[in-house]
Amino acid sequence: ELARSSEDEKQSQLQRLAAFQARNAEEAPQWLARLKQAVIENGNVFAVLVEAVKYCSLGQITTALYDVGGQYRRSM
């Protein structure tokens, strides 16, 4: 059975995300730049990701990866 969040739960999560991003506003751009550089240089992306998740949201990381690599499309 599919469980859906209530409106209060959704708003709470959005507030926590905004607070996380505000707390890490100084560090996040640096880690996103390092992540992009690791991808461009074909480096160890996992090692950078392990650190980046401490300062960047999943949405920020996804956007950064999309910026350098484009959208992933599974072979069909």
Beta strands, then each sheet from edge to edge (+ up, - down):
end
